[in-house]
Amino acid sequence: MNEKIISLLMVITLVFMSSITLVPNKVSADSNPAIDQYISVKSVKKNKNGSITIKYKVKKGFSPGHSLTSVNISAGYSWPAKYRIGSQHNYYKAIKNKKGTYSTTIPKPKLKVIGTQQMQLKLWSDRYATSKYLKNVFNYPSSITTKRFKITKSSAIAEYIGVTGIGYVIKLYPGGRITTAATGWMMAYTGTGLGVIKGFPPKAAGQYYQVKTYYNSKGLNVQTKIWSSKKSYTKKETPIYNKTRVSKW
């Protein structure tokens, strides 16, 4: 009878241990024991051309393949599910499997998307799969748009001033309220959070505006400069208003 109980306990223990292996426990964003035993990531850097370089160290070698003992590890990115971008546009590539320090470069996305790339390591075998979040990298155009225009009598009394930026139409309302409307690029990024810019002068016919839009690691930047007249701008006088608002990623 005791032997039956011992055998039953052994079976329960084996099943429990198997469940741990097959369904890895949830881990924090920067820790995953299943992957960490093999790989440590030194840095994740976005390059000027939009590609991303990941430097990593293989601490313990592994054998890729499709056997019960194989381990496959790749590096790349996924688009967040809320973006509604098909998984076929995610990108991963296999990394080195021998001990050593390496780097791999992930190419710039082919999609014209302004938004977040979630950089990850993925591990899979014939028994289970898991992933390790590394960091967010932001995909955006590197160009800058600069629009200059004079306020006419009709635009001075209009509800707002519309300026076409990169991926957005920027709307400047009286009192300095800024909103955006998506255009052109696939807008995985919402472009919210510009809010109200303080000290924004009332619109008046004859004023000369310069609105510059660009993206960087902080988000969408909207720089607004206003001169009392085009003549003042031409003479390079100090603008009566000069502020930049950022819609953070």
C-alpha positions in Angstrom: 0.0 0.0 0.0 2.9 2.4 0.9 4.6 1.6 -2.4 1.4 2.6 -4.3 1.2 5.9 -2.4 4.9 6.6 -3.1 4.4 5.8 -6.8 1.4 8.1 -7.0 3.4 10.9 -5.3 6.2 10.4 -7.8 3.8 10.7 -10.7 2.2 13.9 -9.3 5.7 15.3 -8.8 6.8 14.5 -12.4 3.6 16.1 -13.7 4.1 19.2 -11.6 7.8 19.5 -12.8 6.7 19.0 -16.4 4.1 21.8 -16.1 6.9 24.2 -15.0 9.0 23.4 -18.0 6.2 23.5 -20.5 4.6 26.7 -19.3 7.3 29.0 -18.0 6.3 31.3 -15.1 5.6 34.9 -15.9 8.7 37.0 -15.3 9.4 40.8 -15.0 10.1 42.8 -18.2 13.9 42.5 -17.8 14.2 38.9 -16.5 13.5 35.5 -18.0 15.4 32.6 -16.4 14.8 30.3 -19.4 16.6 32.8 -21.7 18.9 34.4 -19.2 20.8 31.2 -18.7 21.9 31.4 -22.3 22.0 35.1 -23.2 22.8 38.5 -21.7 22.0 41.6 -23.7 24.6 44.4 -23.4 22.8 47.1 -25.4 20.0 47.9 -27.8 20.6 50.9 -30.0 18.7 52.5 -32.8 20.9 53.7 -35.7 20.6 56.8 -37.8 19.3 54.8 -40.8 16.5 53.3 -38.7 18.1 49.9 -38.1 18.6 48.6 -34.6 21.8 47.0 -33.3 21.7 44.5 -30.4 24.9 43.6 -28.6 24.7 40.4 -26.6 26.8 37.7 -25.0 26.1 33.9 -25.3 26.9 32.6 -21.8 26.1 29.0 -22.6 26.0 27.4 -26.0 22.9 25.8 -27.3 21.9 23.6 -30.3 19.2 24.9 -32.6 17.0 22.5 -34.4 13.8 20.5 -34.0 14.7 17.7 -31.5 13.6 17.5 -27.9 17.0 18.8 -26.7 17.1 21.7 -29.2 17.0 25.4 -28.3 16.3 28.2 -30.8 16.8 31.8 -29.8 16.1 34.8 -32.1 16.2 38.6 -31.7 13.9 41.2 -33.2 10.7 43.2 -32.6 6.9 42.9 -32.4 4.4 45.7 -33.0 2.0 46.0 -30.0 -1.3 44.2 -30.6 -3.3 47.5 -30.2 -1.7 48.7 -33.4 -3.6 46.1 -35.4 -0.6 45.4 -37.6 -0.4 41.8 -38.8 2.1 39.6 -37.1 3.7 39.0 -40.5 5.2 42.5 -40.1 7.1 41.5 -36.9 10.7 40.7 -37.5 13.1 38.2 -35.8 16.4 36.6 -36.8 18.4 33.8 -35.3 21.4 34.8 -33.1 24.7 33.0 -32.6 24.6 29.8 -30.5 28.3 29.4 -29.5 29.8 31.1 -26.4 31.1 34.6 -27.2 30.1 38.2 -27.5 28.3 39.3 -30.7 26.1 41.9 -32.3 23.2 41.6 -34.7 21.5 44.3 -36.7 17.7 44.4 -37.2 16.7 46.2 -40.4 14.5 49.2 -40.5 10.8 48.3 -41.0 9.5 48.3 -44.5 6.1 49.6 -43.3 5.7 53.4 -43.0 4.7 53.2 -39.4 5.2 55.8 -36.7 5.1 53.9 -33.5 6.7 51.5 -31.0 8.8 48.5 -31.8 9.0 46.2 -28.8 12.4 44.7 -28.9 12.6 41.1 -27.6 14.4 37.8 -27.5 12.4 34.7 -28.3 13.2 31.2 -27.3 11.5 28.1 -28.6 12.0 24.3 -28.8 9.7 21.4 -29.4 8.6 21.6 -25.8 7.9 25.2 -25.1 8.2 28.8 -26.2 8.9 32.0 -24.2 10.1 35.6 -24.8 12.1 38.3 -23.0 11.3 42.0 -23.4 14.3 44.2 -23.9 13.1 47.8 -24.5 10.9 49.9 -26.7 12.5 51.5 -29.8 10.5 54.1 -31.7 10.1 54.0 -35.5 9.6 57.4 -37.1 10.7 59.4 -40.1 14.0 61.3 -39.8 12.9 64.3 -41.9 11.8 67.7 -40.6 9.0 69.8 -42.0 9.1 73.6 -41.7 6.1 75.6 -42.8 6.1 79.5 -42.9 3.0 81.6 -43.6 1.4 84.9 -43.0 -1.8 85.3 -41.1 -4.5 86.8 -43.4 -7.6 88.6 -42.2 -9.7 85.4 -42.9 -7.2 83.1 -41.1 -7.1 85.5 -38.2 -10.8 84.8 -37.5 -10.8 81.1 -38.5 -11.4 78.4 -35.8 -7.9 77.1 -36.1 -4.7 77.2 -38.2 -4.0 73.8 -40.0 -0.4 72.9 -40.7 0.7 69.7 -42.4 3.4 67.9 -40.5 5.0 64.5 -40.9 2.1 62.0 -40.5 -0.1 64.6 -38.9 -2.1 67.8 -39.6 -1.3 70.1 -36.7 -4.2 72.3 -35.6 -3.3 75.5 -33.7 -6.4 76.9 -31.9 -6.8 80.3 -30.2 -5.2 80.3 -26.8 -2.5 77.8 -27.8 -4.5 74.6 -27.8 -2.9 72.0 -30.2 -4.5 68.9 -31.6 -3.5 66.5 -34.3 -5.1 64.5 -37.1 -3.4 61.5 -38.7 -2.4 61.6 -42.4 -0.1 59.8 -44.7 1.8 57.4 -42.5 0.3 54.4 -40.7 -0.3 55.9 -37.3 0.4 53.3 -34.7 1.4 56.2 -32.5 -1.6 58.3 -31.3 0.1 61.7 -31.3 -1.8 62.9 -28.2 -0.6 64.9 -25.3 0.3 68.2 -27.0 -2.3 70.1 -24.9 -2.1 73.9 -24.4 1.0 76.0 -25.0 1.4 78.8 -22.6 1.8 82.4 -23.7 0.4 81.8 -27.2 -0.5 85.3 -28.6 -3.9 86.0 -30.1 -3.9 85.6 -33.9 -3.7 88.9 -35.8 -3.6 89.7 -39.5 0.0 90.3 -40.5 1.7 88.0 -38.1 4.2 85.6 -39.6 4.3 82.0 -38.4 6.9 79.2 -38.6 5.8 75.7 -37.5 8.4 73.0 -37.5 7.5 69.3 -36.9 9.9 66.5 -36.3 10.3 63.3 -34.3 13.0 62.2 -31.9 13.4 59.7 -29.0 10.9 61.8 -26.9 8.1 61.8 -29.5 6.4 64.3 -31.9 7.8 67.8 -31.5 5.9 70.9 -32.7 7.9 74.1 -32.6 6.0 77.3 -33.1 7.6 80.6 -33.7 5.6 83.8 -34.3 6.8 87.2 -35.5 4.7 90.4 -35.5 5.3 90.6 -39.3 7.1 89.0 -42.1 9.4 92.0 -42.2 10.4 91.3 -38.6 11.1 87.7 -39.6 13.2 88.8 -42.6 15.2 91.1 -40.4 15.9 88.2 -38.0 14.4 89.9 -35.1 13.5 87.9 -32.0 10.1 86.3 -32.4 7.3 87.3 -30.1 6.6 83.7 -29.4 8.9 80.6 -29.5 7.8 77.3 -27.8 8.1 73.6 -28.5 5.5 71.1 -27.4 6.2 67.4 -27.4 3.7 64.6 -27.7 5.5 61.8 -25.8 5.7 58.2 -27.0 
